[in-house]
């Protein structure tokens, strides 16, 4: 298990073993994702958005921005 100490400025140094395991280097961004109350996961946010292109295959149906907005609004109002 690796530990780190929080400074008075709210900063920590990620231990070298953790940086290596996550393939992190200086300047990389990380996300803190809450997985349960008082529990977080540290996730590298190093991928470029352009790397995600094509991840889900070709779109089966073209949708306009207005249709997307209507679907989002309908789903949002149904959730309440």
Steps between C-alpha positions, in 0.01 A plus 500: 500500500627849416425810705541874448478802729273797431681836517354818648429609140288188437761332281630143502782327321383180335747227596733387221366143505144630443612739223676213326200266534268766354755606236488861622764763440542870574218709356251212471151560636315270737135476601366420845181294465279440805416128510338502847463749784854602607653270233660625180688348209790680334470461123749623240338751264779484247309398189430756233139528391611425145613153614138415575389547138357179360491325836133412458500432128315689233174671596195305384281807473577870459337724758470878496599720793132583557414129517785442747386788718140373496614149600712639783213718625256209485734267686580769759134571573422127522769455766329738743 
